[in-house]
Amino acid sequence: MPGRSVEVFDDDDGAFFDWLDRNPDGYFLNTSRNPTVPPTLHLGSCEHIGRLPTYRYTKLRVKVCSRDRRDLEQWSADRVGGEPTKCRSCFG
């Protein structure tokens, strides 16, 4: 059973990027602060995260990260009652 070990990054790009650097094989959800629809699941290496210095990645959309994909799937089920949508770039 997954340990439900998730970290939420809200308006903190530096901490989010640090997490990605420490967990290159991890996963993250891209979601709103008060989600009403399932978030999008990404690999930690997703090409959509370009780290542009002028873009605020965690300002408009919160990032929920975990090394265990099942923890994020459970987080999504608990918050919005459904499985996350999978990023097409990450999961084809």
MOVEN-V506990 format. One record per backbone hydrogen bond with DSSP energy under -1.0 kcal/mol. CO is the residue of the C=O (numbers start at 1). NH is the residue of the N-H. E is the energy in kcal/mol with one decimal. If there is no record, write none. Layout:
co->{CO	CO}
nh->{NH	NH}
e->{E	E}
This chain:
co->{4	7	9	12	13	14	15	16	17	18	19	23	26	27	28	29	30	31	39	40	41	42	43	46	48	52	58	62	63	64	65	66	68	69	70	71	72	73	74	75	76	77	85	87	88}
nh->{6	65	63	16	17	18	19	20	21	22	23	26	44	66	42	64	40	62	85	30	87	28	46	49	50	55	11	31	9	29	7	27	72	73	74	75	76	77	78	79	80	81	41	91	92}
e->{-1.0	-3.3	-2.2	-2.0	-3.0	-2.3	-2.3	-2.4	-2.5	-2.0	-1.6	-2.4	-2.7	-2.2	-2.9	-1.9	-1.9	-2.0	-2.6	-2.2	-2.6	-2.3	-2.0	-1.4	-1.2	-1.4	-2.9	-2.6	-3.3	-3.0	-2.3	-2.7	-1.1	-2.2	-2.3	-2.3	-2.4	-2.1	-2.8	-2.3	-2.9	-1.2	-3.6	-2.6	-1.5}
